[in-house]
C-alpha cells in the first residue's frame, strides 16, 4: 500500500496483491485506487471492529442492538472522494453465521459506508461478500457510481447492493449486482427518528444496469424522511424475488412521490413482477397520523416480464396510493391477475388487465 501526496489531495494506492485489514476511514480529497489484481480482505474477527452510535435518522442499529459495528471502509464529513479499481471483499460469511446464530450485540458492519459526504465517486471496482449492506452513502450529496460489480450469495442475509440513504443528486449507471437482499434500496431513515431528523433522499437516477438474485429494485422500507424524484431506467432483473418494489409501513411516515420505473425487463422472477406494500411491518393503524406514510405519483412504463405473477398493490385505507400510472406493462405468461387495494390512477396497454381502476374504494380526503 502506498500513499502519495498530489495537488490538493492524496492517492491511496494498493498494488497487485492481497491486503488483510481491519476497518479504516478515508479523508477528504483522496483517490483510493486499487490495481486490477489487488484485493482488500476484511478481517474475520468482530473484536477488531469498533462500535459506532446508531445513525441519528435511525435511533437504533438496523440489524439489531442500539448501535453499529463500524464499516470496513468508512468516512465522516468528507468531500471529493473516489474509490476505484480492484476488489474489496468483506469476507462476510463469518458475519452471516454470527447473525444466524444470534451471537451479535450490535448491527453488522457495512462494507463501504460514508456519512456526510459530498462529491463521492465509486467507479470500476468489485465489491464482494459484505457482512451487511454493501455500499451505503448516508447524508451525502453529489454521488456518482458507475461500472461497479457487487456479489454476495443469494441466501446471504441483508447484503443489500447499493443503499442510497438520506442523500441527494445521485447517478448510478452500468452496475452489475447479484446479492442476497435488495439490489438497490432507496432509504431515508427509520420511524420516528427518521421523521424527526427529516432528511429525504431525492433526485436519484439508476440506469443501464443488470440485477440478479436479490429482492428487488426497491424504494424503502425505511422512508421516514421522505423520498422524492427517483428514476429507474433501461435495466434487466433476472432470477430475483421481484422487479420494481415499493415498501413502507405504518409507523414509518414520510412522503414517497415522483417515482418511475421505465424500460425494465424482469426475467425468471421468484415472486411478483412488481410489488407495492404499505404495511411492511404488519402493524395496526397508529393513532399518530405523523407516522402514516404517503405514496403517490408513481409510474411503471415499458415493463416486460416472462414471470407468472404480475404484481400487487397493497395500500392503506387511511392512506391510499394515488396517481399510479401503468403504461405498456406486459406479462404475457401470467397465471394470476394483478391485485389491488386502496389505489387510484390510470392504466394503458397493460396485460393482464390492470386492477387499479377496480380496486377497493379509495376513501375521500
C-alpha positions, -999 to +999 in steps of 0.1 A: +000+000+000+013+034-009+002+069-001+012+097-024+006+134-020-008+152-050-021+187-056-050+193-033-052+158-021-037+123-019-037+089-036-040+057-015-027+031-039-029-007-035-006-026-059-012-061-071-017-084-041-040-092-012-044-070+019-060-083+051-072-054+071-095-042+098-117-011+094-102+022+082-115+056+073-110+078+043-104+115+044-113+144+021-096+149-013-085+113-017-083+088-045-083+052-032-070+033-062-066-005-064-046-023-090-069-045-111-052-075-093-054-060-058-079-073-032-087-058+001-099-085+026-119-077+057-106-094+089-130-120+102-129-110+138-157-089+153-134-077+181-113-057+156-144-037+145-151-007+167-186+003+178-202+035+165-235+051+175-267+045+156-274+069+128-295+098+141-322+091+115-325+055+127-320+058+165-312+021+167-290-004+149-310-015+119-297-051+122-303-053+160-289-036+191-287+001+198-255+008+178-234-005+149-201-021+141-180+004+121-178-003+083-147-019+067-142+013+047-157+044+062-156+082+063-173+110+081-178+146+070-156+143+039-156+156+003-141+148-030-135+111-025-130+085-053-128+047-049-118+028-080-102-004-092-096-039-078-117-059-054-130-052-019-140-084-002-157-082+032-155-120+038-190-118+051-196-155+057-182-151+092-207-124+100-236-142+084-230-172+106-229-149+137-262-133+126-279-167+120-267-180+154-279-148+171-244-141+185-242-104+178-250-075+202-246-048+175-256-043+139-232-059+114-208-036+096-214-023+061-186-029+035-183+007+023-202+034+042-196+071+041-215+097+062-220+134+055-200+132+022-201+153-009-186+146-043-183+108-039-173+086-069-172+048-069-160+036-103-149+004-119-145-017-088-158-050-075-174-053-040-178-088-026-194-106+004-204-077+025-212-085+062-243-063+059-253-036+034-226-033+007-223+003-005-241+028+018-238+065+014-258+083+041-264+120+045-244+126+012-248+148-018-234+146-054-228+108-058-216+090-090-215+052-091-205+035-123-192+002-136-194-014-102-198-051-097-214-064-065-217-100-055-229-119-025-247-153-023-284-152-028-291-166+007-267-142+024-287-121+050-293-084+043-265-079+018-281-050+000-262-039-031-264-001-031-284+017-004-288+054-010-299+069+023-310+104+031-289+116+002-294+137-030-282+142-065-272+106-073-264+089-107-259+052-107-252+036-141-237+004-157-237-015-124-240-053-122-254-066-089-263-101-077-268-104-040-289-116-011-314-088-005-324-056-022-302-050-053-309-012-049-327+003-019-336+040-016-339+049+021-344+079+043-345+070+080-365+048+103-397+055+121-399+085+145-361+090+145-362+094+107-393+117+108-376+140+133-343+140+115-362+149+084-335+144+057-350+130+025-335+111-004-341+129-037-330+133-073-317+098-079-312+081-113-304+044-117-299+033-154-284+009-179-277-019-153-280-056-146-295-071-115-300-107-103-308-130-074-319-103-049-352-090-036-359-060-059-353-025-072-366-011-040-379+021-025-378+016+013-387+002+036-371+030+056-389+060+041-394+082+072-375+113+059-392+113+026-382+100-009-386+122-040-378+121-077-363+086-082-359+071-117-350+035-126-343+032-164-332+007-190-323-022-168-327-060-166-336-080-135-331-118-135-339-146-111-349-121-083-378-122-059-392-090-075-385-062-100-398-028-092-407-027-055-421+000-032-423-009+005-431+012+036-452+007+067-474+021+092-451+038+117-426+049+090-442+081+079-427+101+051-439+111+017-428+090-012-436+106-046-424+111-082-411+076-086-407+060-120-396+026-135-391+028-172-380+001-197-374-026-171-372-063-181-379-088-153-370-124-162-375-157-143-386-140-111-393-159-079-423-138-070-442-108-083-430-088-113-438-057-092-448-053-056-461-023-037-469-026+000-476+000+027-477-022+058-443-039+057-442-045+094-479-056+096-489-032+124-524-018+132-535+017+124-515+041+146-531+069+165-504+094+153-510+104+117-475+117+115-463+081+113-486+073+084-467+071+050-480+088+019-473+072-015-482+090-048-472+098-083-456+065-094-452+054-130-444+019-143-438+021-180-425-003-206-422-032-181-419-066-197-417-100-179-419-137-186-429-144-150-462-159-137-473-134-111-478-098-125-479-080-092-498-065-063-505-030-050-515-031-013-520+004+000-537+016+032-574+026+038-562+056+058-536+065+032-545+052-003-519+052-031-527+079-056-518+088-091-503+055-101-497+051-138-492+017-156-483+022-192-472-006-216-468-033-190-467-068-205-467-101-186-480-124-213-474-157-194-492-145-162-512-172-144-527-147-120-542-112-122-529-080-107-541-074-072-550-040-058-562-025-025-568+012-019-551+026-050-562+051-078-546+060-111-547+051-147-536+023-170-530+019-207-519-012-226-515-035-196-516-073-199-531-089-179-556-061-174-548-037-146-568-037-114-561-001-104-594+013-115-614-015-099-596-018-066-612-014-032-627+021-030-605+050-021-618+069+009-622+107+003-597+131+017 
